[in-house]
Amino acid sequence: IVKSKDIVIHTHNRRMDPLENEVVRGDILSSDGSIIATTTQGATSVRSYPKERKYAHILGYTQRGKIGVEALANIELLRANYNLESIYKKTFYGDKFIGRDIVITIDHQLQEVAYNALGDQKGAVVLIEPSTGKIKALVSKPDFDPNKISQNWETLIEDNTNSPLLNRAFSGLYPPGSIFKIITAQAFFDSKGNDDDLAYHCTGSITVDHHTIRCFNQTAHGDINLEEAFIKSCNTYFVNMALELGTKELKKTGDQLLFNTILPIPFEHSKSQLLTNASISNSELAATSIGQGKTLVTPIHMAMLAASIANEGVLMEPYILDYSKDKKGNIKTKTLPQYVSQVFRSEDAKRLEQMMVQVVTQGTGRKAAVKGMYVGGKTGTAQNETDKDHSWFMGFLGKNQKPELAMAIIVENGGKGAQASVVAGKIVRAYQRSN
């Protein structure tokens, strides 16, 4: 009883399959009404996906088990309207009952923009509406064609190089790089208060326990405060800050910001990892403070934190199932926005928001800047021992000095060229044109 919801949508639960023989699976539509999954009746029913790869990791599939929205909304998609008319047709003509349609929160135009902006690069894009928690776009690449899942199954599961079946947005774990400086800054606010500051003289490098950490291009930033260090992404400043705060304070803030725990989302996902060992050296603490070391995060988690900052510190539960309806258009079930918690104090969220805007207007995130748009963010370059570094952008966009969408973007092996910021800029420009 306790786990019934999880069991019903489990990938390998076959108890719902008999319904497939008497109910035509309902359609799935994007928020603007575009059909993105449908069932064609014939000698055998065929589930098809008109947008092919664009929604692969959102919709999932119904063959070889069920995942994605196909699993999450399985009951509703097979919930028929057993009225007299449908029973008559079933009895005398052999017609199948018709399941409900599902409308999801994904905006088709934004989904296409995010999909095209990421291009052929590996990585993920997540866009969330901060005030409600609606997921407006979600892309993970490499992807797959859900229309050909059975034909390509063996190839897909054996491709360990690209892992096309892995939903990187929910289950990909990456070192965060400098986007983690948001968490380190918040730990400082938690410990010292929002109005406090920390003066520091950056010489371009800092040595901790015989390990030297350098700023990008070994730039010496000189005398700087918190805002300047955040804008310029000064590594030595945040290492010094973490050493002053200590492991306990950083972990306390991490726990508050949902590290090392299951996120309040109804999708299968990985847990972000931070300071899982309470006893660490100063050199490991130094690496952790700038998003290196053993810290790992998921794109959905970073998008949720960006959404909280954009929503005055309030986290709303991310969701993707908006409502179900019958074929006459009558709404049957509706998902309402759910408050989770105040993960940032409102004054802290506002200060972080202002610093993130400065990152885009005059700092490392300038490739995401678009004239006439309100954009804030934090960039990150995450070290990758086996290939080029990963590129991150975590932030928000909107008009009239108000965030309307939060985002997290990871470009695998994007290098030090702020590639994720380029992707963010494409999304911001497209959003400006369409609104």
C-alpha positions as CSV (number, residue, x, y, z in Angstrom):
1,I,0.0,0.0,0.0
2,V,2.8,2.4,1.0
3,K,4.7,1.9,-2.3
4,S,1.7,1.4,-4.6
5,K,2.4,4.6,-6.6
6,D,6.0,3.5,-7.3
7,I,5.0,-0.1,-8.1
8,V,2.3,0.9,-10.5
9,I,4.7,3.0,-12.6
10,H,7.6,0.6,-12.3
11,T,9.4,-0.1,-15.6
12,H,8.8,-3.9,-15.4
13,N,5.4,-4.0,-13.8
14,R,3.3,-6.1,-16.3
15,R,0.0,-6.1,-14.3
16,M,-1.4,-3.2,-16.4
17,D,-0.6,-4.9,-19.7
18,P,-4.0,-6.8,-20.0
19,L,-5.7,-3.4,-20.3
20,E,-3.7,-2.7,-23.4
21,N,-5.8,-5.4,-25.1
22,E,-9.1,-3.6,-24.5
23,V,-8.2,0.1,-24.2
24,V,-6.6,2.3,-26.8
25,R,-3.8,4.1,-25.1
26,G,-4.5,7.9,-24.9
27,D,-2.4,10.5,-26.7
28,I,0.2,12.7,-25.0
29,L,0.3,16.4,-25.9
30,S,2.6,19.2,-25.2
31,S,1.2,22.3,-23.4
32,D,0.4,24.0,-26.7
33,G,-1.6,21.0,-27.9
34,S,0.9,19.4,-30.2
35,I,0.5,15.6,-30.3
36,I,3.8,14.0,-29.3
37,A,2.6,10.4,-28.7
38,T,-0.4,8.6,-30.2
39,T,-1.7,5.1,-30.9
40,T,-2.7,4.0,-34.4
41,Q,-5.3,1.2,-34.5
42,G,-5.2,-1.7,-37.0
43,A,-4.6,-5.4,-36.8
44,T,-2.3,-4.5,-34.0
45,S,-2.1,-1.2,-32.2
46,V,1.1,0.8,-32.8
47,R,2.4,3.5,-30.5
48,S,4.1,6.3,-32.5
49,Y,6.0,9.5,-31.7
50,P,5.6,12.2,-34.4
51,K,8.4,14.4,-33.0
52,E,10.8,11.4,-33.0
53,R,13.9,12.1,-30.9
54,K,12.9,15.6,-29.6
55,Y,11.0,14.1,-26.6
56,A,12.8,10.8,-26.3
57,H,13.8,11.1,-22.6
58,I,10.6,12.8,-21.6
59,L,8.2,10.4,-23.1
60,G,10.3,7.2,-22.8
61,Y,8.7,4.2,-24.4
62,T,6.2,1.4,-24.0
63,Q,8.2,-1.5,-25.3
64,R,10.9,-3.4,-23.3
65,G,9.2,-2.0,-20.2
66,K,7.9,1.5,-19.7
67,I,9.8,4.6,-18.6
68,G,9.3,8.4,-18.7
69,V,5.8,9.9,-19.1
70,E,4.6,6.6,-20.6
71,A,5.2,5.0,-17.2
72,L,4.3,8.0,-15.0
73,A,0.9,8.5,-16.7
74,N,0.3,4.8,-17.5
75,I,-2.9,4.5,-15.4
76,E,-4.5,7.7,-16.9
77,L,-3.5,6.7,-20.4
78,L,-5.4,3.4,-20.0
79,R,-8.2,4.8,-17.9
80,A,-11.2,4.5,-20.2
81,N,-14.6,6.2,-20.0
82,Y,-16.9,3.2,-19.5
83,N,-20.2,4.9,-20.6
84,L,-23.1,3.2,-22.3
85,E,-22.0,4.2,-25.8
86,S,-18.5,2.8,-25.4
87,I,-19.8,-0.4,-23.8
88,Y,-22.3,-0.8,-26.7
89,K,-19.5,-0.4,-29.3
90,K,-17.3,-2.8,-27.5
91,T,-20.0,-5.4,-27.2
92,F,-21.5,-5.3,-30.7
93,Y,-18.6,-4.0,-32.9
94,G,-15.6,-5.1,-31.0
95,D,-14.3,-1.5,-30.7
96,K,-11.7,-0.9,-27.9
97,F,-12.4,1.5,-25.1
98,I,-10.5,4.8,-25.4
99,G,-8.0,6.0,-22.8
100,R,-7.6,9.5,-21.5
101,D,-5.2,12.0,-23.1
102,I,-2.4,13.5,-21.1
103,V,-1.2,17.1,-21.5
104,I,2.3,17.7,-20.2
105,T,3.9,21.0,-19.1
106,I,6.5,21.0,-21.8
107,D,6.3,24.0,-24.2
108,H,6.9,22.6,-27.7
109,Q,8.5,25.7,-29.0
110,L,10.9,25.9,-26.0
111,Q,11.6,22.1,-26.3
112,E,12.6,22.6,-30.0
113,V,14.8,25.6,-29.1
114,A,16.6,23.7,-26.3
115,Y,17.0,20.6,-28.5
116,N,18.5,22.6,-31.4
117,A,20.6,24.8,-29.1
118,L,22.4,21.8,-27.7
119,G,22.9,20.5,-31.2
120,D,25.1,17.4,-31.6
121,Q,26.8,17.9,-28.2
122,K,26.4,15.5,-25.3
123,G,24.7,16.9,-22.3
124,A,21.4,18.1,-20.9
125,V,19.1,21.2,-20.7
126,V,16.4,21.7,-18.1
127,L,14.0,24.7,-18.1
128,I,11.7,25.2,-15.1
129,E,9.0,27.8,-14.4
130,P,10.1,29.1,-10.9
131,S,6.7,30.2,-9.7
132,T,4.9,26.9,-10.3
133,G,7.6,24.2,-10.8
134,K,6.4,23.3,-14.3
135,I,9.2,21.7,-16.4
136,K,9.0,23.7,-19.7
137,A,11.8,21.9,-21.6
138,L,14.0,18.9,-21.0
139,V,16.7,17.6,-23.3
140,S,19.2,14.9,-22.9
141,K,21.7,13.9,-25.6
142,P,22.7,11.5,-27.0
143,D,19.2,10.3,-27.5
144,F,17.2,7.7,-29.4
145,D,14.2,7.3,-31.7
146,P,11.3,5.9,-29.5
147,N,9.6,4.7,-32.8
148,K,12.4,2.2,-33.3
149,I,13.1,1.1,-29.7
150,S,12.6,-2.6,-30.4
151,Q,14.6,-2.7,-33.6
152,N,17.5,-0.8,-32.0
153,W,17.3,-2.2,-28.5
154,E,20.5,-4.4,-28.5
155,T,22.5,-1.5,-30.0
156,L,21.2,1.0,-27.5
157,I,21.9,-1.1,-24.4
158,E,25.4,-2.0,-25.6
159,D,26.5,1.5,-26.4
160,N,28.5,2.3,-23.3
161,T,30.3,5.1,-25.0
162,N,27.3,7.3,-25.6
163,S,24.7,5.8,-23.2
164,P,21.8,7.0,-25.3
165,L,19.1,5.5,-22.9
166,L,20.5,7.5,-19.9
167,N,18.4,10.5,-19.1
168,R,21.3,12.8,-18.3
169,A,19.0,15.5,-17.0
170,F,17.8,13.3,-14.1
171,S,20.4,10.7,-13.7
172,G,23.6,12.1,-15.0
173,L,26.1,12.9,-12.2
174,Y,28.7,15.6,-13.0
175,P,31.3,17.6,-11.0
176,P,29.7,21.1,-10.8
177,G,32.8,23.3,-11.2
178,S,32.3,26.9,-10.4
179,I,28.5,26.8,-10.3
180,F,29.1,25.3,-6.9
181,K,30.3,28.7,-5.7
182,I,26.6,29.5,-5.3
183,I,26.5,26.9,-2.5
184,T,29.7,28.1,-0.9
185,A,28.4,31.7,-1.0
186,Q,25.2,30.5,0.6
187,A,27.1,28.7,3.4
188,F,28.8,32.1,4.1
189,F,25.4,33.8,4.3
190,D,24.2,31.0,6.6
191,S,27.2,31.4,8.9
192,K,27.9,35.2,8.8
193,G,24.6,36.8,7.7
194,N,23.5,38.3,4.4
195,D,25.0,41.8,5.1
196,D,28.5,40.5,5.8
197,D,31.4,40.4,3.4
198,L,34.8,38.9,3.2
199,A,37.8,40.9,2.0
200,Y,40.6,38.9,0.3
201,H,43.8,39.5,-1.7
202,C,44.0,37.1,-4.7
203,T,47.5,36.4,-6.0
204,G,46.3,34.0,-8.7
205,S,46.9,30.8,-6.6
206,I,46.6,29.4,-3.2
207,T,48.3,26.3,-1.7
208,V,46.6,24.1,0.8
209,D,48.4,21.0,2.3
210,H,50.9,21.1,-0.6
211,H,48.1,21.2,-3.2
212,T,48.1,24.4,-5.3
213,I,44.8,25.7,-6.7
214,R,44.9,28.5,-9.4
215,C,42.5,31.0,-10.8
216,F,41.7,30.7,-14.5
217,N,44.8,31.6,-16.5
218,Q,46.5,32.2,-13.2
219,T,44.9,35.6,-13.1
220,A,45.7,37.6,-10.0
221,H,42.5,39.5,-9.0
222,G,44.1,41.5,-6.3
223,D,41.9,42.9,-3.5
224,I,38.4,41.7,-4.0
225,N,35.1,41.3,-2.0
226,L,32.4,38.6,-2.4
227,E,30.5,40.2,-5.3
228,E,33.7,40.8,-7.3
229,A,35.0,37.2,-6.6
230,F,31.6,35.8,-7.7
231,I,31.5,37.8,-10.9
232,K,35.1,36.9,-11.8
233,S,34.8,33.3,-10.5
234,C,37.9,33.7,-8.4
235,N,38.9,30.2,-7.2
236,T,41.3,31.3,-4.4
237,Y,38.7,33.6,-2.9
238,F,36.2,30.7,-2.4
239,V,38.9,28.3,-1.2
240,N,39.8,30.8,1.4
241,M,36.2,31.3,2.3
242,A,35.6,27.5,2.7
243,L,38.7,27.1,4.9
244,E,37.3,29.9,7.2
245,L,33.8,28.3,7.3
246,G,34.9,24.7,7.7
247,T,33.5,21.4,6.5
248,K,30.6,21.4,9.0
249,E,29.1,24.7,7.8
250,L,29.4,23.8,4.1
251,K,27.8,20.4,4.7
252,K,25.0,22.0,6.7
253,T,24.1,24.3,3.8
254,G,24.4,21.4,1.4
255,D,21.9,19.4,3.4
256,Q,19.5,22.3,3.3
257,L,19.9,22.6,-0.4
258,L,19.0,18.9,-1.0
259,F,22.4,17.3,-1.4
260,N,22.7,13.6,-0.5
261,T,19.0,13.1,-0.5
262,I,16.1,12.1,-2.9
263,L,14.7,15.1,-4.6
264,P,11.0,15.9,-4.3
265,I,10.2,14.9,-7.9
266,P,8.2,11.9,-9.1
267,F,10.9,10.7,-11.6
268,E,13.7,8.2,-11.2
269,H,16.9,10.2,-10.6
270,S,20.3,10.2,-9.0
271,K,21.2,11.9,-5.7
272,S,23.7,14.8,-5.8
273,Q,26.7,14.0,-3.6
274,L,28.4,16.4,-1.3
275,L,30.8,15.7,1.6
276,T,29.5,12.2,2.2
277,N,32.5,11.7,4.5
278,A,32.4,14.1,7.4
279,S,36.2,13.8,8.0
280,I,38.1,15.3,5.1
281,S,41.4,17.1,4.7
282,N,41.7,20.8,4.1
283,S,42.9,20.2,0.5
284,E,39.7,18.2,-0.2
285,L,37.6,20.9,1.4
286,A,39.4,23.5,-0.8
287,A,38.6,21.4,-4.0
288,T,35.0,21.0,-2.8
289,S,34.4,24.7,-2.4
290,I,35.0,25.3,-6.1
291,G,33.0,22.3,-7.3
292,Q,35.8,19.9,-7.8
293,G,36.9,16.9,-5.8
294,K,34.2,14.3,-5.1
295,T,31.2,16.5,-5.4
296,L,28.7,15.4,-8.1
297,V,25.4,17.0,-9.1
298,T,22.5,16.4,-11.5
299,P,21.2,19.0,-14.0
300,I,17.6,18.7,-12.5
301,H,19.0,19.5,-9.0
302,M,20.9,22.6,-10.3
303,A,17.8,23.8,-12.2
304,M,15.7,23.4,-9.0
305,L,18.2,25.6,-7.1
306,A,18.3,28.2,-9.9
307,A,14.4,28.2,-9.8
308,S,14.5,28.7,-6.0
309,I,16.8,31.7,-6.3
310,A,14.6,33.1,-9.0
311,N,11.5,32.6,-6.8
312,E,12.7,34.5,-3.7
313,G,14.2,31.3,-2.2
314,V,11.0,29.2,-2.5
315,L,11.3,25.8,-4.1
316,M,8.2,24.5,-5.9
317,E,8.0,20.8,-6.7
318,P,9.0,20.2,-10.4
319,Y,6.3,18.4,-12.4
320,I,5.6,17.4,-15.9
321,L,2.1,15.9,-15.9
322,D,-0.3,18.9,-16.2
323,Y,-3.7,17.3,-16.7
324,S,-5.6,14.5,-18.2
325,K,-8.8,14.8,-20.4
326,D,-11.2,12.6,-22.2
327,K,-11.7,12.8,-26.0
328,K,-14.5,15.4,-25.5
329,G,-12.0,17.7,-23.8
330,N,-13.3,17.4,-20.3
331,I,-10.5,17.7,-17.7
332,K,-10.4,14.7,-15.4
333,T,-7.3,15.2,-13.3
334,K,-5.2,18.3,-12.7
335,T,-1.8,18.7,-11.1
336,L,-1.6,21.8,-8.9
337,P,1.7,23.5,-8.0
338,Q,3.1,22.2,-4.7
339,Y,5.2,24.2,-2.3
340,V,8.3,22.2,-1.0
341,S,10.2,24.6,1.2
342,Q,12.1,27.9,1.6
343,V,15.5,26.6,0.7
344,F,17.1,30.0,0.5
345,R,16.1,32.9,2.8
346,S,14.5,35.5,0.6
347,E,17.2,38.1,1.3
348,D,19.9,35.6,0.4
349,A,18.1,34.6,-2.8
350,K,17.9,38.3,-3.8
351,R,21.6,38.9,-3.3
352,L,22.5,35.7,-5.2
353,E,20.1,36.8,-8.0
354,Q,21.8,40.2,-8.3
355,M,25.3,38.7,-8.3
356,M,24.2,36.2,-11.0
357,V,22.9,39.1,-13.2
358,Q,26.3,40.8,-12.8
359,V,28.0,37.5,-13.9
360,V,26.1,37.8,-17.2
361,T,26.4,41.6,-17.7
362,Q,30.1,41.9,-16.8
363,G,31.6,38.5,-15.8
364,T,32.2,35.0,-17.1
365,G,28.6,34.5,-18.4
366,R,28.6,37.3,-21.0
367,K,27.9,34.9,-23.8
368,A,24.4,34.4,-22.3
369,A,23.6,38.1,-22.4
370,V,20.9,39.3,-24.7
371,K,20.0,43.0,-25.0
372,G,16.6,43.8,-23.5
373,M,16.4,40.6,-21.5
374,Y,16.9,40.0,-17.7
375,V,19.4,37.2,-17.5
376,G,21.4,35.9,-14.6
377,G,23.6,32.9,-14.1
378,K,26.8,31.2,-13.0
379,T,29.2,29.5,-15.3
380,G,31.3,26.4,-14.4
381,T,34.1,24.5,-15.9
382,A,34.2,21.0,-14.4
383,Q,37.4,19.0,-14.6
384,N,37.2,15.7,-16.5
385,E,40.2,13.4,-16.1
386,T,39.5,11.4,-19.3
387,D,38.6,14.1,-21.8
388,K,37.9,17.8,-22.2
389,D,36.3,19.6,-19.3
390,H,32.6,19.9,-19.0
391,S,30.9,23.3,-19.4
392,W,28.0,24.4,-17.1
393,F,25.5,27.3,-17.0
394,M,23.0,27.6,-14.2
395,G,20.7,30.6,-14.1
396,F,17.4,32.3,-15.2
397,L,15.9,34.6,-17.8
398,G,12.9,36.9,-18.1
399,K,11.7,40.4,-19.0
400,N,11.1,43.5,-17.0
401,Q,13.7,42.7,-14.3
402,K,11.8,39.5,-13.3
403,P,12.9,35.9,-13.8
404,E,10.4,33.8,-15.8
405,L,12.4,30.7,-16.5
406,A,15.2,29.0,-14.6
407,M,17.7,26.8,-16.4
408,A,20.6,24.4,-15.9
409,I,22.8,23.4,-18.9
410,I,25.6,20.9,-19.0
411,V,27.7,20.4,-22.2
412,E,29.9,17.4,-21.8
413,N,33.5,18.0,-22.9
414,G,32.5,21.6,-23.7
415,G,35.9,22.8,-22.7
416,K,36.9,26.2,-21.3
417,G,35.0,28.2,-24.0
418,A,31.8,28.7,-21.9
419,Q,30.0,26.5,-24.4
420,A,27.0,26.1,-22.0
421,S,26.7,29.9,-21.9
422,V,26.5,29.9,-25.7
423,V,23.6,27.4,-25.5
424,A,21.9,29.6,-22.8
425,G,22.3,32.6,-25.1
426,K,20.5,30.8,-27.9
427,I,17.6,29.9,-25.6
428,V,17.3,33.4,-24.3
429,R,17.2,34.9,-27.8
430,A,14.6,32.4,-28.9
431,Y,12.5,33.2,-25.8
432,Q,12.7,36.9,-26.5
433,R,11.5,36.4,-30.1
434,S,8.5,34.3,-29.1
435,N,7.3,36.4,-26.2
